[in-house]
Amino acid sequence: MRCVIISGSPDTNVDEIKELCCPDDYIVCADSGYSYAKQAGILPDLIIGDFDSLKEELPADTEIVKLNTRKDDTDTEHCVMECIRRGHRNFLLLGSIGGRTDHTFANIAILAFLSEYHYKGVARNNGEEIRILNKGTYDMSGNKGLIFSVFPYACEAVNVSYEGAEYPLDSFTLTYNVSRGISNVFNSDKASITVNDGRAILLIYHR
C-alpha cells in the first residue's frame, strides 16, 4: 500500500491531490495538509501535527496524533517516521514543495533519508517532482517529452549516464558548483538514469 502524506505548503495544488491520490492509498495529513485534503474531498486515515497552522476543526472519525509544538522535527517528518513504524515503505509527499524554502529543503532531506534506508520516496507539487537517487539504474520510461534536471546531492560530484534523453550521457561527472545538469528532456518512451557514483537529486517537470 502506498502512503500519501499531504503537507501544508501554501503552493499546494488541490487538483493535483485529486488526480494523484488513489482509493487504496493510505492517506496521512501533516497538520494544515488536512485543509487541502478536505478541499480535495479526501478523508484521511491519519492526521498528525502540532496544529499550530490548522484553522479548521478536526474530523471526529479520523485517527489524530497531537504533537508538542516544541519539537525538533517537522510535522511531515513525524508523519513519515510514524508510517515507517506502521510498516509503510512507499511514500508520495504532496504539498511538500513550495512556500518557505527551508520547509522545502527539510522535505528534500526526508527524501534523502528514505532513499538511504531503501524506502521509495517521491515529492510532487504543481507538476514538479523531486527524487533522490543513490547508485543504481532507474527506469524513467513513460516520461517522453518531460524536462528533467540532475545535480549532485550531499556530495561534491555525481557520475551519471542517461539513455533516452535529448542529451545522452555516458559516465559523465556533474559537480556541485556548476549548472551543467539542468534542463534535459526525455525524448523516448524508454529511458533510464544511472548513477554510477555519488548521489543525485532528480527534478522532473510534468507540465
N, C-alpha and C positions, 0 to 999 in steps of 0.2 A: 504494500500500500504506500502510495506517495504521500508525504507530509507537506502540506502547503501552509506556509506561515505568512500571514498578511500583516505587514507593519504599517506605520503611520506617516510615511513621507508625505509632505504637502503636495507633491507632484504625482501622487498615486492615481493611476488610470483605472477607474471603476469598470469601464467597458472591457478592459483587458482582463480584469479579475473574472468577469463573467465568461470571457472567452476561454481562459486557461484552466479554470477550476473544473474538475470532473466529479460526477456523483460519488465515485468510490474513493476520492481523496479524503485524507484526514486533515481537517481544516483547523488551524490554530491562529488566533488573533493576538498580536502583541499590542496591548494597551489600545491606543486610538485606532489601530487597524480594524477594530470591531466596527467603527463608524463606516469604513469603506466596505466591509463585508455586508453590513446591513443595507447600504445603498445598492449593492450588487444583488440583494435578495438571497444572501447566503447566511444560514445559521451555523456558526462554527461548532466544532466538537469541544473546543477548549479555548479559554481566554486567559492570558497571563499578563500581568503588568502591575505597576505601582499606581496606575490610573491617575497620574498627575496631569495627563493631557486629554483624557477622555471626558467629554461633557455629557454623554448620554447615559441613560440608565441601563445597567447590565441585564441581560435576559435571565429569567428565573430558571429556565430549563437547560442551561448550559453549565458545564463544569468551569469553575473560576478558581484561579490561583492568584492570591493577592501577595504582592512583593512589597518589601520595605522600600521606601523612597531613598533611603541612604544605603546604596549598594555600589559595587564596583564593576558591574556588568550592565549591558543594555537589556531592555525587555526582550528584544529579538534574540540575543544570545541565550538568555534564560530559556526562551521557548525552544531553541534548538537543543540545548542540553537536556531539558526535561523530556523532549521527544526521543532523543537518543536513549535516555534511561528507559523509556517505554518500548524500545526495540525498533524504532524507525531508522532507516538507512538512506532514504532517497528524499531530498529536500528541494522544494521550489520556494524561493523567497520573493514575495511580491510586496510592492510598496516599500522596498528597502533601498532604492536608488533615487537620488534627487533630494532637494531640500538642503539641509545642513550638510556641508561636505564632510564634517567629522563623523556624522552618522553613516554616511555612505562608506567612508573609509573603514569604519568599525564593522560594517556588514561585509565588506570585502575580506576583512580579517577572519570573519566567520567562515566564509567560503574557503579560505586557506586552511583553517582548522579541519573542515570537513574533508578536503582533499588529502591532507596529510594523514588522516586516520582512515582513509579509504571509504568514506561515505560519498554519495553523489550530492553535489550542491550546485544549484543554478540560481542566479538572481535575475529578475526581469521586471522592467517597468517602462512604459511608454515606448515599447518596441526595442529597448536596449537590453541586451543580455550579457551577463558577465559570468565567466567561469575561471577557476584556477586550474592550470594543467601541470601535473607533475610529469616525470619522464614516462614516455609511452606514446602509443599511436591512438588518435582519437578520430572516430568516424564522423565526418561532417556532411555526409550525404543528405540531400534534400534541401540544401541551403542555396541552390543556384541563384545567382543574381544579388545575393546579400553582401553588403560591405562587412569586412572584419578587420580587426587590428590586434596585433600581438606585441606585448612588451615583456621584458624581464619582470619578475615579481620576487621581492625579498632576496635578490641576488644581483651581482654585477652584470651578468650576461646570461643569455639563454641561447642554446643552439637548436634550430628548428628546421624542419623540412615540410613543404606543402605539396600536395597533389590536388589537382582540380581547381587551381587558383589562377587568376589572371597573371599574377606574378609568382610563378612557382619558385620554390627554394629547395636547395639540396645541401643540408648541413651548413646552414648559414647562421652566423652568430650575431645576435642583436644585443646591444649594450644598453645599460640603464640611462646613459646620458645623451642618446640620440633618438630621433623620432622615426627611424627607418621602418619600424613595423606597422606604421599607420596606413589605413585605407586600402587594403587589398580587396579583392572580390572573388567569391566562389563562382567559377564560370562553367561548372559541370555538375550534373546531378550526383555524381560520385566524387567525393572529395575527402581528404584527410589532413590532419595536422599531426606531425610527430615532434615531440620534444625529445631531442637526443641527449641533452644535458641541461641542467638548471631547472628553473620553474618559471612558468609564464602566466600572465593574465591575458585572457581572451575576451574581446568585446565583439559582439555581433549585433548588427542593426537590422531589425525586422520592419523597416519602414522605408 
